[in-house]
Amino acid sequence: MPHENHDVRFTSSSLKFPLFRPHSSLPFFSQTLIKTRNSLSQLLDSLKIRSTELTRSVSLTQKLHSAAALLLGENKERLPLLCSASLSLTQSESAANSPLLCSASLSLSQPAPEPPPPSSQTEPPTQQVKGQAHSLSRYDEERVLISEVLVRNKDGEELERKDLEAEALTALKACRANSALTIREVQEDVHRIIDSGYFCSCMPVAVDTRDGIRLVFQVEPNQEFHGLVCEGANVLPSKFLEDSFRDGYGKIVNVRRLEEVISSINGWYTERGLFGLVSGVEILSGGVIRLQVVEAEVNNISIRFLDRKTGEPTKGKTKPETILRQLTTKKGQVYSVFQGKRDVETVLTMGIMEDVSIIPQPAGDTDKVDLIMNVVERPSGGFSAGGASQVVLFIWTHRKVRFYIALSGCHFAYSHRNVFGGNQKLNISLERGQIDSIFRINYTDPWIEGDDKRTSRSIMVQNSRTPGTLVHGNQPDNSNLTIGRVTAGIEFSRPIRPKWSGTAGLIFQHAGARDEKGNPIIKDFYSSPLTASGKTHDDMLIAKFESVYTGSGDHGSSMFVFNVEQGLPVLPEWLFFNRLTARARKGVEVGPARILLSLSGGHVVGNFSPHEAFAIGGTNSVRGYEEGAVGSGRSYVVGSSEISFPMLGPVEGVIFSDYGTDLGSGPTVPGDPAGARLKPGSGYGYGFGIRVDSPLGPLRLEYAFNDRQAKRFHFGVGHRN
């Protein structure tokens, strides 16, 4: 019978991921308006927990000077061979965000022989050490012939599960039957077995047989997975955890697979910008895996005002609660980078801040974070004024035609962005042109104090004079007709649901027509009435209801607006009517080009002023016609389609077609102003143009043809309604 190495001793360590406190390793960021994207990228990179890579390190505590002789059968006196293999997972204390380190160590040693008796012939100690080191190196590289390679359990018996035995044999690279091996190659194969993930320990045992040396790898498989305990995960969906571990139930725990699951959990947090990660993993008795998850909750949010010039803390004019109520991030929530970015953008859209940044900081010794929002206020208000101005556009064609567009007038304005420190806005403006003029006072409270529905309030008083050419056209005697309106009202708006908002208001209007000298008139050149009441002015009290849907907010995104205006006859002479209007827009990307479809329509029931009829035709309606030249009706429908494509830098080209009709309702307007001016009631136009993205907004220059073989240039600032 061959002699087995009964003196082999085995030690192993349990598989355990030690816990750590995340507040010492959570990265924090400070983002400014200019560097928001870069700061977020750095934060995500630092927060992102990469898939843990197990680092294997093998240490040979003593080279097998005596063990080599044992394997070769040269040592008659069998000394006990000590062998241990252990797997441990630790974390570096010097770098809190470093990956978990896994080490498997194998040490083969033999008790040192009794030292020889002292003798004068003995070599000096230094020479003995040198000779021993030389011997260790020699035996480390010396090869031993192995006749058989087996995999057994730690008691030397066959494994109950042959699939695990096959996994261990498959992991071997150098150790094969009838092969000559070095100690180093055996060590490397031990680590390959550990690295397969199915075993928590592995010990090589050499046994002398008649046929040669038998190499036995005694392994201890991991436990079967029978349960999961997850602690600290409040926002992580339980279904995500169940799906991640579903395939492992009843199977041997594989450390490599476990690493992938941990990486996917950390990835779930990273993808959502959440401050959370798996801080510890432990395999308990009975095959229960215990996950410890840390989610950094928001402990406190504070506002810090910074000086515009020095950047030092200063006293702000805005009430802190005015800013805090804008934030969607609240105490007790797991902090989200993406949500923080949206909060920064929300505060900037208030219009009273020049710069905004969020800095998360550890909240003492807890696993929570404190948020400090640094804000730099804009100047709160001021005056502005301007005189006559002129804009000249040069349009070059093959005929070198030049077009000049001149705008003249004056304006005066006073604005205050932060009345009473509550983000209320006050605007007073006066604009006067050659024909039209407008004086407006507008007070807006974007969020009424004490309201939890984000309701805004706007109070407006306005006195305006606008040309009446849209409905009544140019007078044949070259006289000017203007519409004067005195308007006062209040409106309330609030979000209804995501991407939907609603507005309700009450508006009073006193309107009438005037000649070029400013005198009130009740009939035009064709003796058509200019008011519904037959007096110089029409009075109306209008209840307004509006619902708006907006997609991404870009011009090419989807949009829908539905508006209802109801005239309330509080007094007998006040107008009683109902007006319905709707607008819809849909954009579609086709390669580099964009197709934009739009449709609008409306209808009025009841008694209304003629100048309030729907005017069809012009730059924002049916191109190829003058403003209001297609028709003026009680009803209308206008459809438009455009194909735009990039050309050069900020310039893009566009091809368009428009169609509009009053649905035969022109004669039903009081005085039939469209019929008196021979408006067709319907028409279409098509053409091409260019768009330029300028600091003033999109500039539109278009050349259109209509169905009456007329041609016309159109110039506009801003997007079409």
C-alpha positions in Angstrom: 0.0 0.0 0.0 1.3 3.4 -0.9 2.0 5.7 2.0 -0.3 8.8 2.3 0.8 12.1 3.7 -1.2 11.9 7.0 0.8 14.7 8.5 -0.6 17.3 6.1 -2.4 20.0 8.0 -5.2 22.3 6.5 -6.3 25.7 7.5 -8.9 28.0 5.7 -10.6 31.3 6.3 -14.2 32.1 5.8 -15.5 34.1 2.8 -16.4 37.5 4.0 -16.7 41.1 2.5 -16.0 43.4 5.5 -18.4 46.3 5.9 -17.3 49.9 5.7 -18.9 53.3 6.3 -19.6 55.1 3.0 -19.5 58.6 4.4 -15.7 58.4 4.3 -15.6 57.4 0.7 -18.5 59.1 -0.9 -17.2 61.6 -3.5 -18.6 65.1 -3.4 -18.9 67.7 -6.1 -19.4 71.3 -6.8 -21.0 72.2 -10.1 -21.3 75.6 -11.6 -23.5 76.7 -14.4 -20.6 76.7 -16.9 -19.1 73.4 -15.7 -22.2 71.5 -14.8 -21.8 68.7 -17.3 -18.1 68.1 -16.5 -18.7 68.1 -12.8 -21.5 65.6 -13.1 -19.3 63.4 -15.3 -16.5 63.5 -12.7 -19.0 62.7 -9.9 -20.4 59.7 -11.8 -16.9 58.5 -12.5 -15.9 58.7 -8.9 -19.2 57.3 -7.6 -19.3 54.5 -10.1 -18.4 51.2 -8.4 -16.6 49.2 -11.1 -16.9 45.4 -11.3 -14.7 44.1 -8.5 -11.6 42.3 -10.0 -10.3 39.6 -7.7 -6.6 40.1 -7.3 -4.8 36.9 -6.5 -1.5 36.9 -4.6 0.5 33.8 -3.8 3.1 33.8 -1.1 5.4 30.9 -0.5 6.4 31.2 3.1 9.2 28.6 2.8 10.6 27.2 -0.3 10.3 23.4 -0.5 13.9 22.5 0.0 12.8 19.5 2.1 9.5 19.1 0.3 11.2 18.7 -3.1 13.2 15.8 -1.7 10.0 14.4 -0.3 8.2 14.5 -3.6 11.2 12.8 -5.2 11.2 10.1 -2.6 14.7 10.9 -1.6 13.9 11.6 2.1 13.6 8.4 4.0 12.5 10.1 7.1 9.1 11.6 6.2 8.7 14.9 7.9 5.2 16.4 8.2 4.3 18.6 5.3 2.3 21.7 6.3 0.0 23.1 3.6 -2.6 25.8 3.8 -4.8 27.6 1.3 -7.1 30.4 2.3 -9.4 32.9 0.5 -10.1 36.3 2.1 -11.7 39.5 0.8 -10.5 42.7 2.3 -10.6 46.4 1.5 -7.6 48.7 1.5 -7.8 51.3 4.3 -5.8 53.8 2.4 -8.3 54.2 -0.4 -11.9 54.0 0.6 -13.2 53.7 -2.9 -10.7 51.0 -4.0 -12.1 47.7 -5.1 -12.4 44.8 -2.7 -9.2 42.8 -2.7 -9.3 39.0 -2.8 -6.2 37.0 -2.0 -5.7 33.3 -2.0 -2.5 32.1 -0.3 -0.8 28.7 -0.4 2.1 27.9 1.8 3.9 24.6 1.9 6.4 24.2 4.7 8.3 21.6 6.6 9.4 21.9 10.2 13.0 22.9 10.4 15.3 20.0 11.3 17.2 20.1 14.6 20.2 22.3 14.2 23.6 20.4 14.0 25.8 20.4 17.1 28.2 23.2 17.3 31.4 22.6 15.6 34.4 24.6 14.7 34.0 23.3 11.2 30.6 25.0 10.8 30.4 27.6 8.2 29.7 31.2 9.2 26.0 32.0 9.5 26.1 34.2 6.5 27.4 31.4 4.3 24.7 29.1 5.6 22.0 31.6 4.6 23.5 32.0 1.2 23.8 28.3 0.6 20.2 27.8 1.7 18.9 30.5 -0.6 20.7 28.9 -3.5 19.2 25.6 -2.6 15.6 27.0 -2.4 15.9 28.6 -5.8 17.2 25.3 -7.3 14.4 23.2 -5.8 11.7 25.8 -6.7 12.5 25.2 -10.4 13.2 21.5 -10.2 10.5 19.4 -11.9 8.8 16.3 -10.3 7.1 13.6 -12.4 3.4 13.3 -11.5 1.7 10.1 -12.5 -1.9 10.9 -11.5 -3.9 14.0 -10.7 -7.1 13.7 -8.6 -9.7 16.1 -7.0 -11.0 15.1 -3.6 -12.8 16.7 -0.6 -10.9 17.9 2.4 -11.1 14.5 4.0 -9.6 12.8 0.9 -12.8 11.3 -0.3 -14.5 11.6 -3.7 -16.7 14.7 -4.2 -20.4 14.0 -4.1 -21.0 16.4 -7.0 -19.2 15.3 -10.1 -19.9 18.7 -11.7 -17.7 20.4 -9.1 -15.0 17.9 -9.7 -15.2 18.6 -13.4 -15.0 22.4 -12.7 -11.8 21.9 -10.6 -10.2 19.6 -13.2 -11.1 22.1 -16.0 -9.4 24.9 -14.1 -6.1 23.0 -14.0 -3.6 24.1 -16.7 -0.3 22.6 -15.8 -1.2 19.7 -13.5 -1.8 16.7 -15.8 -1.1 13.0 -15.4 2.3 12.0 -16.6 3.7 15.5 -16.5 6.8 16.9 -14.8 5.8 19.9 -12.6 7.5 22.5 -10.5 6.3 23.8 -7.2 5.4 27.1 -8.8 3.2 25.4 -11.4 1.3 23.5 -8.6 0.8 26.8 -6.8 -0.6 28.4 -9.9 -3.1 25.6 -10.5 -4.2 25.9 -6.9 -5.1 29.5 -7.6 -6.9 28.6 -10.8 -9.2 26.3 -8.8 -9.9 29.0 -6.3 -10.3 31.5 -9.1 -13.1 29.4 -10.6 -15.3 30.7 -7.9 -16.8 27.5 -6.7 -14.3 26.6 -3.9 -13.4 28.4 -0.7 -10.2 26.4 -0.1 -7.8 24.1 -2.0 -4.8 22.1 -0.7 -2.4 20.0 -2.8 -1.3 16.7 -1.3 1.5 14.5 -2.7 1.1 10.7 -2.2 3.8 8.1 -3.1 2.4 5.1 -5.1 3.9 2.2 -7.0 3.2 4.0 -10.3 4.7 7.3 -9.1 3.6 10.4 -7.3 -0.1 11.1 -7.1 -1.1 14.7 -6.8 -4.4 15.2 -5.0 -6.2 18.6 -4.8 -8.3 18.5 -1.7 -11.0 21.2 -2.1 -13.9 22.6 -0.1 -16.8 23.8 -2.2 -18.8 26.8 -1.3 -22.2 26.4 0.2 -25.4 26.1 -1.8 -27.4 29.3 -2.0 -30.7 29.0 -0.1 -31.6 32.5 1.0 -30.9 36.3 0.7 -30.9 39.0 3.3 -30.5 42.6 2.1 -30.1 45.4 4.7 -30.2 49.1 4.1 -31.8 49.1 0.6 -34.8 51.4 0.6 -35.0 52.5 -3.0 -33.5 49.4 -4.6 -36.5 47.5 -6.0 -37.0 44.0 -4.5 -37.8 42.6 -7.9 -34.4 43.7 -9.2 -32.7 41.8 -6.3 -34.9 38.7 -6.9 -34.1 38.7 -10.6 -30.4 39.1 -10.0 -30.2 36.1 -7.7 -33.0 34.0 -9.2 -30.7 31.8 -11.3 -28.5 30.9 -8.2 -31.1 29.4 -5.9 -30.2 25.8 -4.9 -26.8 26.1 -6.7 -23.3 26.3 -5.3 -22.4 29.9 -4.6 -19.9 31.1 -7.3 -17.8 34.1 -6.1 -17.3 35.3 -9.6 -21.0 35.3 -10.3 -21.6 37.0 -7.0 -19.2 39.8 -8.0 -21.2 40.3 -11.2 -24.4 40.6 -9.2 -22.8 43.2 -6.9 -21.6 45.1 -9.9 -25.1 45.1 -11.4 -26.6 46.4 -8.1 -24.0 49.2 -7.9 -24.6 49.9 -11.6 -28.3 50.3 -10.9 -27.5 53.1 -8.5 -25.0 54.7 -10.8 -27.4 54.7 -13.8 -29.9 56.7 -11.8 -27.3 59.0 -10.3 -28.1 57.8 -6.7 -25.6 57.8 -3.9 -25.8 54.1 -3.0 -23.7 51.0 -3.2 -23.2 47.5 -1.8 -20.8 48.0 1.2 -20.6 44.4 2.4 -21.3 40.8 1.5 -21.2 37.8 3.7 -22.1 34.1 3.3 -23.7 32.9 6.4 -24.3 29.3 7.5 -27.1 27.5 5.7 -26.2 29.2 2.4 -27.7 32.6 3.2 -26.1 35.5 1.5 -26.2 38.8 3.5 -26.0 42.0 1.5 -25.3 45.3 3.3 -26.3 48.3 1.2 -25.6 51.9 2.1 -27.8 54.7 0.6 -26.8 58.2 1.4 -30.0 60.1 2.5 -30.2 63.9 2.5 -29.9 65.1 6.1 -30.2 68.9 5.7 -30.4 71.4 2.8 -29.0 75.0 3.3 -28.7 78.0 1.1 -25.4 80.0 1.0 -25.3 83.4 -0.8 -22.0 84.3 -2.4 -20.8 87.8 -3.5 -20.7 88.3 -7.2 -17.2 89.8 -7.2 -15.3 88.2 -4.4 -17.1 84.8 -4.1 -17.2 85.2 -0.3 -20.4 84.4 1.7 -22.7 87.4 2.0 -26.3 88.3 2.9 -28.8 87.6 0.2 -31.9 89.5 -0.8 -33.9 86.4 -1.6 -35.7 84.5 1.1 -34.1 81.1 1.5 -37.5 79.4 1.6 -38.2 80.9 -1.8 -35.3 78.9 -3.2 -35.9 75.8 -1.1 -39.5 75.3 -2.3 -38.2 75.1 -5.9 -36.1 72.0 -5.1 -37.5 68.5 -5.7 -34.7 67.1 -3.5 -36.1 66.8 0.0 -34.8 65.6 3.4 -34.9 61.9 3.9 -34.5 61.1 0.1 -31.5 59.2 -1.2 -29.5 61.9 -2.9 -29.5 61.8 -6.7 -27.0 63.6 -8.9 -29.5 63.9 -11.7 -32.1 65.3 -9.5 -29.6 67.8 -8.1 -28.8 68.9 -11.6 -32.5 69.5 -12.4 -32.8 71.5 -9.2 -29.9 73.7 -10.2 -31.5 74.3 -13.6 -34.9 75.1 -11.9 -33.3 77.7 -9.6 -31.5 79.3 -12.6 -34.8 79.5 -14.5 -36.2 81.7 -11.7 -34.2 84.4 -13.4 -32.8 86.0 -10.2 -29.6 83.9 -9.9 -26.4 84.3 -11.9 -24.8 81.1 -10.7 -25.9 78.0 -8.8 -24.0 75.0 -7.5 -24.7 72.1 -5.1 -22.1 70.7 -2.7 -22.9 67.4 -0.9 -20.9 67.0 2.4 -20.8 64.2 5.0 -23.3 64.7 7.8 -21.1 64.0 10.8 -20.5 60.3 11.5 -23.8 59.2 9.8 -24.3 57.7 6.4 -26.2 60.8 5.4 -25.2 63.9 3.4 -25.8 67.6 3.9 -26.5 69.7 0.8 -25.2 73.2 0.5 -26.5 75.2 -2.4 -24.3 78.2 -3.3 -26.1 80.9 -5.2 -25.0 84.2 -6.7 -27.8 86.7 -7.1 -28.3 88.9 -10.2 -28.9 92.6 -9.9 -32.6 92.8 -8.9 -33.8 95.6 -11.2 -33.1 98.6 -13.3 -34.2 100.9 -16.1 -33.7 100.6 -19.8 -34.5 102.9 -22.7 -33.9 103.2 -26.4 -34.5 105.5 -29.3 -35.0 105.0 -33.0 -33.3 102.1 -34.5 -32.9 100.6 -38.0 -32.2 97.1 -39.1 -30.9 96.6 -42.7 -30.8 93.2 -44.4 -29.0 92.6 -47.7 -30.4 89.7 -49.7 -28.2 88.8 -52.7 -29.6 86.8 -55.7 -28.5 86.4 -59.3 -30.0 89.9 -59.9 -28.4 91.4 -56.8 -31.7 92.5 -55.3 -31.3 94.3 -52.0 -34.0 94.5 -49.4 -34.1 97.0 -46.5 -36.2 96.5 -43.4 -36.3 99.4 -41.0 -37.8 99.4 -37.5 -38.1 102.7 -35.8 -39.6 103.8 -32.5 -38.7 104.2 -28.8 -39.1 102.3 -25.6 -38.8 102.7 -21.9 -38.9 100.0 -19.3 -38.4 99.3 -15.6 -38.1 95.8 -14.3 -37.6 94.3 -10.9 -36.9 90.5 -10.8 -37.1 89.9 -7.1 -39.8 92.1 -5.4 -39.9 91.5 -1.6 -37.3 88.8 -1.9 -39.9 86.3 -3.0 -39.1 86.0 -6.7 -42.0 88.2 -7.7 -41.4 90.2 -10.8 -42.6 93.7 -11.7 -42.4 95.1 -15.3 -43.4 98.5 -16.4 -42.8 99.3 -20.1 -43.7 101.8 -22.8 -43.2 101.1 -26.5 -44.1 103.5 -29.2 -43.8 103.2 -33.0 -45.0 105.2 -35.9 -48.5 103.8 -35.7 -48.8 101.4 -32.8 -48.0 101.9 -29.1 -48.3 99.9 -25.9 -48.1 100.7 -22.2 -48.0 97.7 -19.9 -47.7 97.1 -16.2 -47.3 93.4 -15.3 -46.8 91.8 -11.8 -46.1 88.1 -11.6 -45.7 85.8 -8.6 -44.3 82.5 -10.0 -45.4 80.6 -6.9 -48.0 81.9 -4.5 -46.7 81.7 -0.9 -48.4 78.9 1.1 -49.6 77.0 -2.0 -48.3 73.5 -2.5 -49.5 73.1 -6.1 -46.9 75.6 -7.6 -49.7 78.0 -8.5 -48.5 81.3 -10.1 -50.4 84.6 -10.3 -50.1 87.3 -12.9 -51.8 90.8 -12.7 -51.8 92.9 -15.9 -52.9 96.4 -16.9 -52.4 97.4 -20.5 -53.2 100.2 -22.9 -52.4 99.5 -26.6 -53.0 100.8 -30.1 -52.5 98.3 -33.0 -53.1 98.6 -36.7 -56.5 97.3 -37.8 -55.2 96.0 -41.1 -55.4 92.3 -40.2 -59.2 92.3 -40.5 -60.1 95.6 -42.1 -57.2 96.0 -44.4 -55.8 99.2 -45.7 -58.4 102.0 -46.3 -58.8 103.0 -49.9 -58.4 106.6 -49.0 -55.0 105.8 -47.5 -56.2 106.6 -44.0 -55.0 104.6 -41.0 -57.3 102.6 -38.8 -56.1 101.5 -35.4 -57.7 99.4 -32.7 -57.4 100.8 -29.1 -57.6 98.4 -26.2 -57.6 99.0 -22.5 -57.1 95.7 -20.7 -56.9 94.6 -17.1 -56.9 91.1 -15.7 -55.6 88.4 -13.4 -54.5 84.9 -14.3 -53.6 81.8 -12.3 -51.5 79.0 -13.7 -50.3 75.7 -12.3 -48.9 72.3 -13.5 -51.6 69.7 -13.9 -49.4 66.7 -14.6 -46.0 66.1 -16.2 -45.8 68.2 -19.4 -49.3 69.6 -18.8 -50.2 73.0 -17.4 -53.4 74.9 -16.9 -54.4 78.6 -16.8 -57.5 80.2 -15.6 -58.2 84.0 -15.6 -60.6 86.8 -15.6 -59.9 89.7 -18.1 -61.8 93.0 -18.7 -61.4 94.7 -22.1 -62.5 98.1 -23.4 -61.9 98.2 -27.1 -62.8 100.4 -30.1 -61.5 101.7 -33.4 -59.9 105.1 -34.0 -58.9 107.1 -37.1 -55.4 108.4 -37.8 -56.1 111.5 -35.7 -57.1 109.3 -32.7 -60.8 110.0 -32.9 -63.2 107.2 -32.2 -65.1 105.8 -35.3 -67.8 103.2 -35.5 -67.7 102.5 -39.3 -64.9 102.0 -41.9 -64.6 103.3 -45.5 -67.1 100.6 -46.6 -69.6 101.6 -43.9 -69.0 98.3 -42.2 -69.4 98.5 -38.4 -66.3 98.4 -36.3 -67.9 97.4 -33.1 -70.5 94.8 -32.1 -72.5 97.1 -29.9 -72.8 99.9 -32.4 -71.1 102.3 -29.9 -67.6 103.7 -30.1 -66.3 100.9 -27.8 -67.2 97.3 -26.9 -66.9 96.2 -23.3 -66.4 92.6 -22.3 -65.5 90.5 -19.3 -63.8 87.3 -20.4 -63.3 84.1 -18.4 -60.3 82.3 -19.8 -59.4 78.6 -19.5 -56.3 77.2 -21.2 -54.5 73.8 -21.2 -51.0 73.4 -22.6 -49.0 70.2 -23.4 -45.3 70.6 -24.2 -42.9 67.8 -25.1 -39.2 68.5 -24.6 -39.7 72.2 -25.0 -37.8 72.4 -28.2 -39.4 74.0 -31.3 -39.5 70.7 -33.1 -41.1 68.8 -30.2 -44.8 68.0 -29.8 -47.1 70.7 -28.5 -50.8 71.1 -28.0 -52.8 74.1 -26.8 -56.5 74.3 -26.1 -58.1 77.6 -25.2 -61.6 78.6 -24.2 -62.8 82.2 -23.7 -66.2 83.0 -22.4 -67.7 86.5 -22.5 -69.7 87.2 -19.4 -72.6 89.6 -19.8 -72.4 91.0 -16.3 -74.0 94.2 -17.7 -76.6 94.1 -20.5 -74.3 96.0 -22.9 -71.3 93.7 -22.3 -70.6 91.2 -25.1 -71.8 87.6 -24.7 -69.8 85.1 -26.8 -67.7 81.9 -26.6 -64.4 81.4 -28.4 -62.6 78.1 -28.9 -59.1 77.8 -30.3 -56.6 74.9 -30.6 -53.1 74.5 -31.9 -51.1 71.3 -32.4 -47.5 70.7 -33.6 -45.5 67.5 -34.3 -41.9 67.2 -35.2 -40.2 64.1 -36.8 -36.5 63.6 -37.3 -35.5 62.0 -40.6 -31.8 61.7 -40.7 -30.3 65.2 -40.7 -33.6 66.7 -41.8 -36.6 67.6 -39.6 -40.2 67.5 -40.7 -42.6 69.8 -38.8 -46.3 69.5 -39.1 -48.7 72.1 -37.5 -52.5 72.6 -37.4 -54.6 75.3 -35.8 -58.2 76.2 -35.8 -60.9 78.0 -34.0 -64.6 79.1 -33.8 -66.6 81.9 -32.2 -70.2 81.6 -31.1 -72.2 84.7 -30.1 -71.8 88.5 -30.4 -68.2 89.7 -30.9 -66.3 92.7 -32.2 -65.4 92.5 -35.9 -61.7 93.2 -35.2 -61.7 90.0 -33.1 -62.4 87.8 -36.1 -59.8 85.2 -37.1 -57.4 86.8 -39.6 -55.9 84.3 -42.1 -52.8 84.9 -44.2 -49.2 86.3 -43.6 -45.9 85.3 -42.2 -47.3 83.2 -39.3 -50.3 81.9 -41.2 -50.4 81.3 -45.0 -47.2 82.5 -46.6 -47.4 84.1 -50.0 -50.2 86.4 -48.9 -50.2 89.7 -47.1 -51.2 89.7 -43.4 -54.9 88.8 -43.2 -55.3 88.8 -47.0 -56.8 85.2 -47.2 -59.8 85.8 -45.0 -61.4 87.1 -41.8 -63.8 84.6 -40.4 -65.8 83.4 -37.4 -64.1 80.1 -38.0 -60.7 79.1 -39.4 -58.3 76.2 -40.1 -54.7 76.6 -41.0 -52.3 73.7 -41.7 -48.6 73.9 -42.4 -45.7 71.5 -43.2 -42.0 72.3 -43.3 -38.8 70.3 -44.0 -35.7 71.9 -42.6 -32.1 70.8 -43.1 -28.7 72.1 -42.0 -26.7 74.1 -44.4 -23.7 75.9 -43.0 -23.1 76.6 -39.3 -26.1 78.4 -37.8 -27.9 78.6 -41.2 -30.4 76.0 -42.2 -32.7 75.7 -45.2 -36.4 75.1 -45.3 -39.1 74.1 -47.8 -42.7 74.8 -46.7 -46.3 74.7 -47.8 -49.3 76.3 -46.1 -53.1 76.2 -46.5 -55.8 78.2 -44.7 -59.6 78.6 -44.9 -62.3 80.5 -43.0 -64.7 77.5 -43.7 -67.1 79.9 -45.4 -67.7 81.9 -42.2 -66.5 85.3 -43.6 -70.0 86.7 -44.2 -71.1 85.8 -40.6 -68.6 88.4 -39.2 -70.5 91.6 -38.3 -70.1 93.9 -41.3 -68.5 91.2 -43.4 -65.1 93.0 -43.6 -63.6 90.1 -45.7 -66.4 90.3 -48.3 -66.1 94.1 -48.7 -62.4 93.7 -49.4 -62.9 90.7 -51.8 -60.8 88.3 -49.7 -61.0 84.7 -51.2 -61.7 83.0 -47.9 -59.2 80.2 -48.6 -55.8 79.9 -50.2 -52.4 78.1 -50.1 -48.8 79.1 -50.4 -45.5 77.3 -50.8 -41.8 78.2 -51.1 -38.4 78.0 -49.5 -36.2 80.0 -47.2 -33.4 80.1 -44.7 -33.3 80.3 -40.9 -30.4 81.8 -39.0 -29.8 81.2 -35.3 -28.8 84.6 -34.0 -28.5 86.2 -30.5 -31.8 87.9 -31.2 -33.4 84.5 -31.8 -34.2 82.6 -35.0 -34.3 84.9 -38.0 -36.6 83.8 -40.8 -36.3 84.9 -44.4 -38.7 83.1 -46.8 -39.8 83.5 -50.4 -43.3 82.2 -51.1 -45.7 81.7 -54.0 -49.5 81.6 -53.6 -52.3 80.0 -55.6 -53.0 83.3 -57.3 -49.5 83.4 -58.9 -48.3 86.1 -56.6 -44.9 86.1 -55.0 -43.8 87.6 -51.7 -40.9 87.8 -49.3 -41.5 87.2 -45.6 -39.3 88.1 -42.7 -39.8 87.1 -39.1 -38.1 86.9 -35.8 -38.7 83.9 -33.6 -40.4 80.6 -34.4 -43.9 80.5 -36.0 -46.8 80.3 -33.6 
